[in-house]
Amino acid sequence: MEPVIPDLRAVPRDHAYAQLCDMQALLLEGSDDAIAGMATLSAMLHHAFGHLWTGFYRVVEPGRLLRVGPYQGSLGCQDIAFGRGVCGTAAAERRTVVVADVHAFPGHITCDPRSRSEIVVPVFDATGALMAVLDIDSAVPDAFGDADRDGLERLVAWFARTTYVPVPA
Ligand code: SME
């Protein structure tokens, strides 16, 4: 039986992410499957913190197009162009983007009107190529800070250590 995902909403974020890193190592031990990694991480983060939407947009055309991948939550939009919205900005600039108020972010793509704040973290493969972004939306304003950025960047480093997914040329 798989372990139960702990409720970490009341736990200090650095401790919470340390716990999730241990859980990730345990669950994905021996795996180099990017989709399994994305699905597992989405479920862990979504249920541990009670986010609105937690999941991945995969690079399907390098430098051009992201497509929705494994996620938890309400329906996400299918495709996002590089440079568009928070996900497209993080992909184009290859950096984590934290948005305290989505209404103040020019070009924010609204998939769920309840979304108030957001963090998007780039995901790199073992060659350093951008393979996806991890997108987390919250119904709480200003829900994400430095501990989230650090913790999530540590979690997605799993993909750079373990997976190589060639993207179509
Ligand atoms: N909020 C995102 C769009 C994706 S969904 O919310 C799932 C953005 O602006 O990039």
Backbone and ligand atoms as CSV (ligand in chain L), in Angstrom:
chain,resi,resn,atom,element,x,y,z
A,1,MET,N,N,0.842,-1.206,0.000
A,1,MET,CA,C,0.000,0.000,0.000
A,1,MET,C,C,0.872,1.249,0.000
A,2,GLU,N,N,0.470,2.264,-0.750
A,2,GLU,CA,C,1.240,3.522,-0.785
A,2,GLU,C,C,1.006,4.297,0.509
A,3,PRO,N,N,1.993,5.104,0.932
A,3,PRO,CA,C,1.787,5.905,2.152
A,3,PRO,C,C,0.717,6.965,1.948
A,4,VAL,N,N,0.110,7.400,3.046
A,4,VAL,CA,C,-0.879,8.490,2.983
A,4,VAL,C,C,-0.113,9.813,2.891
A,5,ILE,N,N,-0.577,10.717,2.034
A,5,ILE,CA,C,0.071,12.033,1.919
A,5,ILE,C,C,-0.277,12.837,3.170
A,6,PRO,N,N,0.756,13.319,3.912
A,6,PRO,CA,C,0.450,14.049,5.153
A,6,PRO,C,C,-0.142,15.427,4.868
A,7,ASP,N,N,-0.963,15.916,5.792
A,7,ASP,CA,C,-1.487,17.286,5.711
A,7,ASP,C,C,-0.420,18.203,6.303
A,8,LEU,N,N,0.233,19.019,5.467
A,8,LEU,CA,C,1.366,19.834,5.920
A,8,LEU,C,C,1.010,21.322,5.984
A,9,ARG,N,N,-0.278,21.633,5.962
A,9,ARG,CA,C,-0.680,23.049,5.913
A,9,ARG,C,C,-0.246,23.828,7.151
A,10,ALA,N,N,-0.160,23.142,8.303
A,10,ALA,CA,C,0.196,23.847,9.536
A,10,ALA,C,C,1.676,23.693,9.891
A,11,VAL,N,N,2.425,23.015,9.014
A,11,VAL,CA,C,3.844,22.752,9.286
A,11,VAL,C,C,4.679,23.868,8.650
A,12,PRO,N,N,5.742,24.375,9.345
A,12,PRO,CA,C,6.604,25.375,8.701
A,12,PRO,C,C,7.076,24.860,7.339
A,13,ARG,N,N,7.047,25.754,6.350
A,13,ARG,CA,C,7.264,25.301,4.979
A,13,ARG,C,C,8.599,24.580,4.764
A,14,ASP,N,N,9.692,25.043,5.430
A,14,ASP,CA,C,10.973,24.359,5.186
A,14,ASP,C,C,10.923,22.914,5.692
A,15,HIS,N,N,10.271,22.704,6.831
A,15,HIS,CA,C,10.114,21.337,7.345
A,15,HIS,C,C,9.213,20.512,6.432
A,16,ALA,N,N,8.166,21.159,5.955
A,16,ALA,CA,C,7.212,20.462,5.085
A,16,ALA,C,C,7.904,19.963,3.823
A,17,TYR,N,N,8.717,20.839,3.212
A,17,TYR,CA,C,9.389,20.426,1.976
A,17,TYR,C,C,10.436,19.349,2.248
A,18,ALA,N,N,11.097,19.417,3.401
A,18,ALA,CA,C,12.076,18.374,3.746
A,18,ALA,C,C,11.373,17.020,3.814
A,19,GLN,N,N,10.170,17.025,4.407
A,19,GLN,CA,C,9.384,15.785,4.511
A,19,GLN,C,C,8.990,15.275,3.120
A,20,LEU,N,N,8.597,16.217,2.254
A,20,LEU,CA,C,8.185,15.816,0.901
A,20,LEU,C,C,9.370,15.310,0.080
A,21,CYS,N,N,10.554,15.873,0.304
A,21,CYS,CA,C,11.751,15.386,-0.402
A,21,CYS,C,C,12.032,13.940,-0.020
A,22,ASP,N,N,11.896,13.625,1.276
A,22,ASP,CA,C,12.111,12.241,1.727
A,22,ASP,C,C,11.079,11.313,1.095
A,23,MET,N,N,9.839,11.774,1.065
A,23,MET,CA,C,8.752,10.955,0.510
A,23,MET,C,C,8.977,10.715,-0.990
A,24,GLN,N,N,9.395,11.770,-1.679
A,24,GLN,CA,C,9.670,11.659,-3.115
A,24,GLN,C,C,10.779,10.629,-3.373
A,25,ALA,N,N,11.841,10.693,-2.578
A,25,ALA,CA,C,12.963,9.760,-2.755
A,25,ALA,C,C,12.504,8.317,-2.565
A,26,LEU,N,N,11.644,8.135,-1.578
A,26,LEU,CA,C,11.125,6.806,-1.277
A,26,LEU,C,C,10.216,6.299,-2.403
A,27,LEU,N,N,9.285,7.152,-2.820
A,27,LEU,CA,C,8.288,6.730,-3.803
A,27,LEU,C,C,8.892,6.506,-5.188
A,28,LEU,N,N,9.905,7.320,-5.526
A,28,LEU,CA,C,10.436,7.269,-6.893
A,28,LEU,C,C,11.781,6.559,-6.974
A,29,GLU,N,N,12.156,5.890,-5.893
A,29,GLU,CA,C,13.447,5.215,-5.880
A,29,GLU,C,C,13.574,4.256,-7.065
A,30,GLY,N,N,14.658,4.384,-7.815
A,30,GLY,CA,C,14.896,3.488,-8.944
A,30,GLY,C,C,14.177,3.886,-10.217
A,31,SER,N,N,13.328,4.927,-10.162
A,31,SER,CA,C,12.575,5.332,-11.354
A,31,SER,C,C,13.337,6.398,-12.130
A,32,ASP,N,N,13.220,6.331,-13.473
A,32,ASP,CA,C,13.732,7.430,-14.285
A,32,ASP,C,C,12.632,7.887,-15.250
A,33,ASP,N,N,11.384,7.653,-14.825
A,33,ASP,CA,C,10.229,7.942,-15.677
A,33,ASP,C,C,9.675,9.318,-15.344
A,34,ALA,N,N,9.818,10.247,-16.282
A,34,ALA,CA,C,9.434,11.636,-16.029
A,34,ALA,C,C,7.934,11.780,-15.747
A,35,ILE,N,N,7.096,11.035,-16.482
A,35,ILE,CA,C,5.645,11.185,-16.288
A,35,ILE,C,C,5.241,10.655,-14.912
A,36,ALA,N,N,5.845,9.529,-14.506
A,36,ALA,CA,C,5.575,9.005,-13.164
A,36,ALA,C,C,6.027,10.013,-12.114
A,37,GLY,N,N,7.175,10.634,-12.345
A,37,GLY,CA,C,7.676,11.644,-11.415
A,37,GLY,C,C,6.755,12.845,-11.323
A,38,MET,N,N,6.239,13.290,-12.462
A,38,MET,CA,C,5.333,14.453,-12.483
A,38,MET,C,C,4.009,14.129,-11.789
A,39,ALA,N,N,3.470,12.961,-12.064
A,39,ALA,CA,C,2.185,12.572,-11.473
A,39,ALA,C,C,2.320,12.448,-9.953
A,40,THR,N,N,3.404,11.823,-9.522
A,40,THR,CA,C,3.606,11.596,-8.083
A,40,THR,C,C,3.814,12.920,-7.347
A,41,LEU,N,N,4.626,13.794,-7.929
A,41,LEU,CA,C,4.898,15.077,-7.288
A,41,LEU,C,C,3.647,15.958,-7.253
A,42,SER,N,N,2.863,15.936,-8.319
A,42,SER,CA,C,1.616,16.714,-8.342
A,42,SER,C,C,0.698,16.282,-7.201
A,43,ALA,N,N,0.517,14.977,-7.042
A,43,ALA,CA,C,-0.380,14.465,-6.002
A,43,ALA,C,C,0.134,14.827,-4.613
A,44,MET,N,N,1.449,14.649,-4.396
A,44,MET,CA,C,2.019,14.948,-3.075
A,44,MET,C,C,1.811,16.412,-2.703
A,45,LEU,N,N,2.191,17.312,-3.603
A,45,LEU,CA,C,2.127,18.750,-3.292
A,45,LEU,C,C,0.681,19.226,-3.146
A,46,HIS,N,N,-0.169,18.747,-4.034
A,46,HIS,CA,C,-1.562,19.200,-4.044
A,46,HIS,C,C,-2.268,18.863,-2.736
A,47,HIS,N,N,-2.100,17.615,-2.306
A,47,HIS,CA,C,-2.843,17.173,-1.122
A,47,HIS,C,C,-2.163,17.576,0.178
A,48,ALA,N,N,-0.841,17.718,0.159
A,48,ALA,CA,C,-0.140,18.132,1.385
A,48,ALA,C,C,-0.499,19.571,1.755
A,49,PHE,N,N,-0.675,20.420,0.721
A,49,PHE,CA,C,-0.878,21.841,1.000
A,49,PHE,C,C,-2.291,22.341,0.686
A,50,GLY,N,N,-3.113,21.526,0.048
A,50,GLY,CA,C,-4.474,21.955,-0.287
A,50,GLY,C,C,-4.510,23.073,-1.312
A,51,HIS,N,N,-3.624,22.989,-2.330
A,51,HIS,CA,C,-3.608,24.018,-3.368
A,51,HIS,C,C,-4.838,23.892,-4.267
A,52,LEU,N,N,-5.011,24.915,-5.122
A,52,LEU,CA,C,-6.129,24.908,-6.073
A,52,LEU,C,C,-5.807,24.064,-7.307
A,53,TRP,N,N,-4.595,24.211,-7.796
A,53,TRP,CA,C,-4.153,23.490,-9.000
A,53,TRP,C,C,-2.668,23.236,-8.865
A,54,THR,N,N,-2.253,22.009,-9.138
A,54,THR,CA,C,-0.845,21.643,-8.981
A,54,THR,C,C,-0.472,20.728,-10.125
A,55,GLY,N,N,0.438,21.155,-10.975
A,55,GLY,CA,C,0.809,20.238,-12.048
A,55,GLY,C,C,1.840,20.790,-12.995
A,56,PHE,N,N,2.009,20.062,-14.085
A,56,PHE,CA,C,3.109,20.329,-15.009
A,56,PHE,C,C,2.587,20.719,-16.391
A,57,TYR,N,N,3.292,21.666,-17.006
A,57,TYR,CA,C,3.159,21.914,-18.445
A,57,TYR,C,C,4.468,21.470,-19.080
A,58,ARG,N,N,4.363,20.569,-20.062
A,58,ARG,CA,C,5.558,19.992,-20.690
A,58,ARG,C,C,5.958,20.768,-21.937
A,59,VAL,N,N,7.251,20.829,-22.196
A,59,VAL,CA,C,7.749,21.456,-23.423
A,59,VAL,C,C,7.485,20.473,-24.572
A,60,VAL,N,N,6.607,20.854,-25.505
A,60,VAL,CA,C,6.372,19.987,-26.667
A,60,VAL,C,C,6.999,20.579,-27.932
A,61,GLU,N,N,7.242,21.892,-27.926
A,61,GLU,CA,C,8.012,22.525,-29.010
A,61,GLU,C,C,8.999,23.462,-28.325
A,62,PRO,N,N,10.277,23.069,-28.266
A,62,PRO,CA,C,11.249,23.860,-27.506
A,62,PRO,C,C,11.255,25.328,-27.942
A,63,GLY,N,N,11.168,26.208,-26.936
A,63,GLY,CA,C,11.179,27.643,-27.207
A,63,GLY,C,C,9.853,28.175,-27.706
A,64,ARG,N,N,8.850,27.282,-27.904
A,64,ARG,CA,C,7.586,27.726,-28.510
A,64,ARG,C,C,6.340,27.347,-27.720
A,65,LEU,N,N,6.239,26.064,-27.327
A,65,LEU,CA,C,4.942,25.614,-26.830
A,65,LEU,C,C,5.032,24.666,-25.638
A,66,LEU,N,N,4.158,24.939,-24.634
A,66,LEU,CA,C,3.972,24.065,-23.474
A,66,LEU,C,C,2.613,23.390,-23.610
A,67,ARG,N,N,2.548,22.114,-23.174
A,67,ARG,CA,C,1.247,21.410,-23.171
A,67,ARG,C,C,1.037,20.793,-21.801
A,68,VAL,N,N,-0.229,20.788,-21.374
A,68,VAL,CA,C,-0.535,20.301,-20.032
A,68,VAL,C,C,-0.073,18.845,-19.849
A,69,GLY,N,N,0.440,18.562,-18.671
A,69,GLY,CA,C,0.890,17.215,-18.325
A,69,GLY,C,C,0.152,16.742,-17.087
A,70,PRO,N,N,0.749,15.839,-16.323
A,70,PRO,CA,C,0.079,15.334,-15.123
A,70,PRO,C,C,-0.243,16.476,-14.152
A,71,TYR,N,N,-1.478,16.475,-13.630
A,71,TYR,CA,C,-1.850,17.510,-12.662
A,71,TYR,C,C,-2.976,17.034,-11.766
A,72,GLN,N,N,-3.207,17.825,-10.704
A,72,GLN,CA,C,-4.325,17.616,-9.787
A,72,GLN,C,C,-5.077,18.941,-9.681
A,73,GLY,N,N,-6.401,18.866,-9.605
A,73,GLY,CA,C,-7.194,20.085,-9.439
A,73,GLY,C,C,-8.211,20.241,-10.535
A,74,SER,N,N,-8.742,21.464,-10.661
A,74,SER,CA,C,-9.748,21.732,-11.689
A,74,SER,C,C,-9.067,21.733,-13.065
A,75,LEU,N,N,-9.872,21.757,-14.131
A,75,LEU,CA,C,-9.303,21.608,-15.477
A,75,LEU,C,C,-8.329,22.731,-15.811
A,76,GLY,N,N,-7.157,22.355,-16.317
A,76,GLY,CA,C,-6.177,23.343,-16.765
A,76,GLY,C,C,-6.303,23.534,-18.260
A,77,CYS,N,N,-5.830,24.687,-18.774
A,77,CYS,CA,C,-5.887,24.876,-20.228
A,77,CYS,C,C,-4.857,23.959,-20.888
A,78,GLN,N,N,-5.065,23.644,-22.154
A,78,GLN,CA,C,-4.261,22.617,-22.833
A,78,GLN,C,C,-2.874,23.103,-23.212
A,79,ASP,N,N,-2.807,24.214,-23.938
A,79,ASP,CA,C,-1.533,24.678,-24.489
A,79,ASP,C,C,-1.230,26.091,-24.025
A,80,ILE,N,N,0.032,26.376,-23.767
A,80,ILE,CA,C,0.465,27.726,-23.407
A,80,ILE,C,C,1.727,28.028,-24.221
A,81,ALA,N,N,1.723,29.153,-24.927
A,81,ALA,CA,C,2.900,29.546,-25.709
A,81,ALA,C,C,3.981,30.095,-24.782
A,82,PHE,N,N,5.248,29.828,-25.111
A,82,PHE,CA,C,6.360,30.443,-24.381
A,82,PHE,C,C,6.132,31.959,-24.397
A,83,GLY,N,N,6.348,32.570,-23.233
A,83,GLY,CA,C,6.196,34.024,-23.124
A,83,GLY,C,C,4.809,34.461,-22.701
A,84,ARG,N,N,3.828,33.529,-22.733
A,84,ARG,CA,C,2.453,33.896,-22.353
A,84,ARG,C,C,2.154,33.483,-20.915
A,85,GLY,N,N,1.472,34.341,-20.174
A,85,GLY,CA,C,1.061,34.015,-18.813
A,85,GLY,C,C,2.270,33.755,-17.915
A,86,VAL,N,N,1.992,33.248,-16.739
A,86,VAL,CA,C,3.064,33.009,-15.767
A,86,VAL,C,C,3.895,31.798,-16.198
A,87,CYS,N,N,3.213,30.747,-16.661
A,87,CYS,CA,C,3.931,29.542,-17.098
A,87,CYS,C,C,4.845,29.845,-18.277
A,88,GLY,N,N,4.297,30.556,-19.256
A,88,GLY,CA,C,5.079,30.867,-20.456
A,88,GLY,C,C,6.247,31.796,-20.149
A,89,THR,N,N,6.079,32.669,-19.163
A,89,THR,CA,C,7.166,33.569,-18.762
A,89,THR,C,C,8.282,32.775,-18.082
A,90,ALA,N,N,7.908,31.884,-17.151
A,90,ALA,CA,C,8.910,31.067,-16.462
A,90,ALA,C,C,9.671,30.192,-17.465
A,91,ALA,N,N,8.950,29.673,-18.471
A,91,ALA,CA,C,9.593,28.825,-19.485
A,91,ALA,C,C,10.551,29.649,-20.344
A,92,ALA,N,N,10.087,30.804,-20.804
A,92,ALA,CA,C,10.915,31.632,-21.698
A,92,ALA,C,C,12.159,32.133,-20.978
A,93,GLU,N,N,12.002,32.456,-19.694
A,93,GLU,CA,C,13.118,33.052,-18.942
A,93,GLU,C,C,13.887,32.016,-18.118
A,94,ARG,N,N,13.441,30.755,-18.128
A,94,ARG,CA,C,14.109,29.644,-17.426
A,94,ARG,C,C,14.369,29.977,-15.963
A,95,ARG,N,N,13.358,30.604,-15.326
A,95,ARG,CA,C,13.523,30.959,-13.906
A,95,ARG,C,C,12.182,30.824,-13.197
A,96,THR,N,N,12.261,30.671,-11.869
A,96,THR,CA,C,11.050,30.592,-11.054
A,96,THR,C,C,10.371,31.958,-11.019
A,97,VAL,N,N,9.051,31.956,-11.209
A,97,VAL,CA,C,8.277,33.189,-11.138
A,97,VAL,C,C,7.249,33.043,-10.015
A,98,VAL,N,N,7.279,33.981,-9.068
A,98,VAL,CA,C,6.316,34.005,-7.965
A,98,VAL,C,C,5.391,35.196,-8.185
A,99,VAL,N,N,4.092,34.941,-8.171
A,99,VAL,CA,C,3.115,36.009,-8.400
A,99,VAL,C,C,2.206,36.094,-7.172
A,100,ALA,N,N,2.338,37.196,-6.427
A,100,ALA,CA,C,1.570,37.366,-5.191
A,100,ALA,C,C,0.101,37.651,-5.478
A,101,ASP,N,N,-0.158,38.339,-6.611
A,101,ASP,CA,C,-1.528,38.712,-6.983
A,101,ASP,C,C,-1.675,38.508,-8.497
A,102,VAL,N,N,-2.372,37.468,-8.875
A,102,VAL,CA,C,-2.462,37.146,-10.311
A,102,VAL,C,C,-3.155,38.250,-11.109
A,103,HIS,N,N,-4.034,39.021,-10.434
A,103,HIS,CA,C,-4.737,40.087,-11.162
A,103,HIS,C,C,-3.779,41.209,-11.563
A,104,ALA,N,N,-2.634,41.283,-10.886
A,104,ALA,CA,C,-1.663,42.342,-11.185
A,104,ALA,C,C,-0.592,41.868,-12.176
A,105,PHE,N,N,-0.698,40.605,-12.632
A,105,PHE,CA,C,0.312,40.080,-13.564
A,105,PHE,C,C,-0.214,40.221,-14.990
A,106,PRO,N,N,0.439,41.061,-15.804
A,106,PRO,CA,C,-0.064,41.259,-17.171
A,106,PRO,C,C,-0.040,39.951,-17.957
A,107,GLY,N,N,-1.149,39.604,-18.579
A,107,GLY,CA,C,-1.191,38.407,-19.422
A,107,GLY,C,C,-1.457,37.118,-18.667
A,108,HIS,N,N,-1.767,37.219,-17.371
A,108,HIS,CA,C,-2.068,36.001,-16.614
A,108,HIS,C,C,-3.209,35.245,-17.297
A,109,ILE,N,N,-3.040,33.923,-17.416
A,109,ILE,CA,C,-4.070,33.100,-18.064
A,109,ILE,C,C,-4.973,32.543,-16.975
A,110,THR,N,N,-6.253,32.886,-17.037
A,110,THR,CA,C,-7.173,32.438,-15.998
A,110,THR,C,C,-7.814,31.121,-16.401
A,111,CYS,N,N,-7.412,30.050,-15.722
A,111,CYS,CA,C,-8.079,28.758,-15.944
A,111,CYS,C,C,-9.164,28.574,-14.887
A,112,ASP,N,N,-8.915,29.069,-13.686
A,112,ASP,CA,C,-9.867,28.947,-12.583
A,112,ASP,C,C,-9.986,30.319,-11.925
A,113,PRO,N,N,-11.174,30.910,-11.956
A,113,PRO,CA,C,-11.335,32.279,-11.421
A,113,PRO,C,C,-11.024,32.396,-9.930
A,114,ARG,N,N,-10.954,31.271,-9.226
A,114,ARG,CA,C,-10.640,31.334,-7.793
A,114,ARG,C,C,-9.155,31.564,-7.536
A,115,SER,N,N,-8.334,31.423,-8.570
A,115,SER,CA,C,-6.882,31.552,-8.390
A,115,SER,C,C,-6.519,32.989,-7.999
A,116,ARG,N,N,-5.717,33.136,-6.934
A,116,ARG,CA,C,-5.298,34.467,-6.467
A,116,ARG,C,C,-3.786,34.656,-6.519
A,117,SER,N,N,-3.017,33.574,-6.322
A,117,SER,CA,C,-1.559,33.704,-6.385
A,117,SER,C,C,-0.979,32.419,-6.975
A,118,GLU,N,N,0.289,32.501,-7.358
A,118,GLU,CA,C,0.828,31.417,-8.175
A,118,GLU,C,C,2.355,31.365,-8.088
A,119,ILE,N,N,2.908,30.153,-8.258
A,119,ILE,CA,C,4.360,29.997,-8.413
A,119,ILE,C,C,4.603,29.025,-9.562
A,120,VAL,N,N,5.554,29.357,-10.414
A,120,VAL,CA,C,5.907,28.469,-11.526
A,120,VAL,C,C,7.423,28.260,-11.514
A,121,VAL,N,N,7.821,26.983,-11.528
A,121,VAL,CA,C,9.226,26.598,-11.371
A,121,VAL,C,C,9.675,25.842,-12.626
A,122,PRO,N,N,10.767,26.253,-13.252
A,122,PRO,CA,C,11.237,25.504,-14.434
A,122,PRO,C,C,11.800,24.140,-14.040
A,123,VAL,N,N,11.614,23.181,-14.931
A,123,VAL,CA,C,12.097,21.813,-14.698
A,123,VAL,C,C,13.094,21.471,-15.807
A,124,PHE,N,N,14.311,21.129,-15.406
A,124,PHE,CA,C,15.355,20.813,-16.377
A,124,PHE,C,C,15.668,19.325,-16.357
A,125,ASP,N,N,16.063,18.792,-17.526
A,125,ASP,CA,C,16.478,17.390,-17.558
A,125,ASP,C,C,17.989,17.291,-17.306
A,126,ALA,N,N,18.510,16.083,-17.444
A,126,ALA,CA,C,19.914,15.837,-17.089
A,126,ALA,C,C,20.888,16.571,-18.012
A,127,THR,N,N,20.402,16.981,-19.184
A,127,THR,CA,C,21.280,17.706,-20.116
A,127,THR,C,C,21.210,19.219,-19.901
A,128,GLY,N,N,20.322,19.650,-18.999
A,128,GLY,CA,C,20.144,21.088,-18.772
A,128,GLY,C,C,19.062,21.682,-19.655
A,129,ALA,N,N,18.414,20.847,-20.486
A,129,ALA,CA,C,17.327,21.341,-21.334
A,129,ALA,C,C,16.059,21.529,-20.496
A,130,LEU,N,N,15.296,22.569,-20.825
A,130,LEU,CA,C,14.009,22.775,-20.156
A,130,LEU,C,C,13.039,21.705,-20.641
A,131,MET,N,N,12.493,20.896,-19.721
A,131,MET,CA,C,11.561,19.848,-20.142
A,131,MET,C,C,10.118,20.163,-19.763
A,132,ALA,N,N,9.913,21.054,-18.773
A,132,ALA,CA,C,8.561,21.338,-18.288
A,132,ALA,C,C,8.623,22.523,-17.336
A,133,VAL,N,N,7.447,22.963,-16.902
A,133,VAL,CA,C,7.375,23.856,-15.745
A,133,VAL,C,C,6.387,23.238,-14.756
A,134,LEU,N,N,6.667,23.462,-13.476
A,134,LEU,CA,C,5.729,23.069,-12.414
A,134,LEU,C,C,4.939,24.314,-12.047
A,135,ASP,N,N,3.610,24.229,-12.151
A,135,ASP,CA,C,2.724,25.374,-11.910
A,135,ASP,C,C,1.851,25.065,-10.693
A,136,ILE,N,N,1.855,25.955,-9.713
A,136,ILE,CA,C,0.972,25.778,-8.552
A,136,ILE,C,C,0.156,27.049,-8.367
A,137,ASP,N,N,-1.170,26.875,-8.320
A,137,ASP,CA,C,-2.090,27.994,-8.127
A,137,ASP,C,C,-2.759,27.861,-6.771
A,138,SER,N,N,-2.949,29.011,-6.103
A,138,SER,CA,C,-3.591,29.007,-4.790
A,138,SER,C,C,-4.782,29.957,-4.779
A,139,ALA,N,N,-5.777,29.602,-3.993
A,139,ALA,CA,C,-6.930,30.488,-3.802
A,139,ALA,C,C,-6.609,31.553,-2.756
A,140,VAL,N,N,-5.441,31.445,-2.130
A,140,VAL,CA,C,-5.024,32.382,-1.083
A,140,VAL,C,C,-4.090,33.429,-1.706
A,141,PRO,N,N,-4.342,34.726,-1.478
A,141,PRO,CA,C,-3.418,35.736,-2.006
A,141,PRO,C,C,-2.037,35.591,-1.367
A,142,ASP,N,N,-0.991,35.871,-2.140
A,142,ASP,CA,C,0.388,35.886,-1.636
A,142,ASP,C,C,0.740,34.597,-0.876
A,143,ALA,N,N,0.407,33.466,-1.467
A,143,ALA,CA,C,0.564,32.184,-0.755
A,143,ALA,C,C,1.996,31.637,-0.807
A,144,PHE,N,N,2.840,32.168,-1.702
A,144,PHE,CA,C,4.148,31.540,-1.927
A,144,PHE,C,C,5.300,32.493,-1.623
A,145,GLY,N,N,6.311,31.953,-0.940
A,145,GLY,CA,C,7.480,32.765,-0.576
A,145,GLY,C,C,8.770,32.026,-0.877
A,146,ASP,N,N,9.846,32.502,-0.247
A,146,ASP,CA,C,11.168,31.940,-0.521
A,146,ASP,C,C,11.263,30.457,-0.156
A,147,ALA,N,N,10.603,30.057,0.935
A,147,ALA,CA,C,10.666,28.648,1.345
A,147,ALA,C,C,10.019,27.756,0.281
A,148,ASP,N,N,8.957,28.280,-0.357
A,148,ASP,CA,C,8.315,27.503,-1.427
A,148,ASP,C,C,9.238,27.416,-2.640
A,149,ARG,N,N,9.834,28.547,-3.001
A,149,ARG,CA,C,10.752,28.550,-4.137
A,149,ARG,C,C,11.890,27.538,-3.896
A,150,ASP,N,N,12.512,27.609,-2.730
A,150,ASP,CA,C,13.631,26.708,-2.428
A,150,ASP,C,C,13.176,25.252,-2.406
A,151,GLY,N,N,12.064,24.997,-1.721
A,151,GLY,CA,C,11.578,23.629,-1.572
A,151,GLY,C,C,11.184,23.024,-2.909
A,152,LEU,N,N,10.481,23.808,-3.732
A,152,LEU,CA,C,10.025,23.288,-5.026
A,152,LEU,C,C,11.197,23.093,-5.982
A,153,GLU,N,N,12.180,24.003,-5.934
A,153,GLU,CA,C,13.351,23.835,-6.802
A,153,GLU,C,C,14.123,22.574,-6.396
A,154,ARG,N,N,14.154,22.279,-5.090
A,154,ARG,CA,C,14.801,21.031,-4.637
A,154,ARG,C,C,14.032,19.810,-5.148
A,155,LEU,N,N,12.719,19.879,-5.075
A,155,LEU,CA,C,11.904,18.727,-5.509
A,155,LEU,C,C,12.058,18.476,-7.014
A,156,VAL,N,N,12.018,19.542,-7.825
A,156,VAL,CA,C,12.101,19.311,-9.279
A,156,VAL,C,C,13.527,18.970,-9.716
A,157,ALA,N,N,14.518,19.173,-8.842
A,157,ALA,CA,C,15.892,18.762,-9.172
A,157,ALA,C,C,15.960,17.245,-9.378
A,158,TRP,N,N,14.956,16.524,-8.872
A,158,TRP,CA,C,14.880,15.068,-9.113
A,158,TRP,C,C,14.944,14.770,-10.621
A,159,PHE,N,N,14.276,15.600,-11.426
A,159,PHE,CA,C,14.214,15.347,-12.874
A,159,PHE,C,C,15.599,15.498,-13.510
A,160,ALA,N,N,16.380,16.467,-13.048
A,160,ALA,CA,C,17.720,16.678,-13.609
A,160,ALA,C,C,18.663,15.539,-13.207
A,161,ARG,N,N,18.405,14.955,-12.044
A,161,ARG,CA,C,19.268,13.856,-11.579
A,161,ARG,C,C,18.937,12.534,-12.249
A,162,THR,N,N,17.659,12.370,-12.620
A,162,THR,CA,C,17.238,11.003,-12.953
A,162,THR,C,C,16.655,10.804,-14.349
A,163,THR,N,N,16.178,11.856,-14.977
A,163,THR,CA,C,15.436,11.598,-16.218
A,163,THR,C,C,16.053,12.318,-17.405
A,164,TYR,N,N,15.897,11.703,-18.540
A,164,TYR,CA,C,16.260,12.376,-19.792
A,164,TYR,C,C,15.122,12.129,-20.762
A,165,VAL,N,N,14.425,13.168,-21.108
A,165,VAL,CA,C,13.307,13.029,-22.029
A,165,VAL,C,C,13.608,13.840,-23.275
A,166,PRO,N,N,13.944,13.180,-24.397
A,166,PRO,CA,C,14.194,13.965,-25.592
A,166,PRO,C,C,12.907,14.655,-26.045
A,167,VAL,N,N,12.973,15.942,-26.311
A,167,VAL,CA,C,11.779,16.643,-26.803
A,167,VAL,C,C,11.868,16.700,-28.322
A,168,PRO,N,N,10.725,16.711,-29.000
A,168,PRO,CA,C,10.751,16.724,-30.465
A,168,PRO,C,C,11.512,17.955,-31.002
A,169,ALA,N,N,12.265,17.762,-32.089
A,169,ALA,CA,C,13.050,18.881,-32.655
A,169,ALA,C,C,12.121,19.878,-33.340
L,1,SME,N1,N,-2.166,30.377,-14.406
L,1,SME,C1,C,-1.389,29.918,-15.484
L,1,SME,C2,C,-2.192,29.157,-16.474
L,1,SME,C3,C,-2.297,27.714,-16.179
L,1,SME,S1,S,-3.494,27.319,-15.170
L,1,SME,O1,O,-3.884,28.238,-14.203
L,1,SME,C4,C,-3.590,25.791,-14.744
L,1,SME,C5,C,-0.571,31.005,-16.169
L,1,SME,O2,O,-0.924,32.175,-16.239
L,1,SME,O3,O,0.471,30.642,-16.670
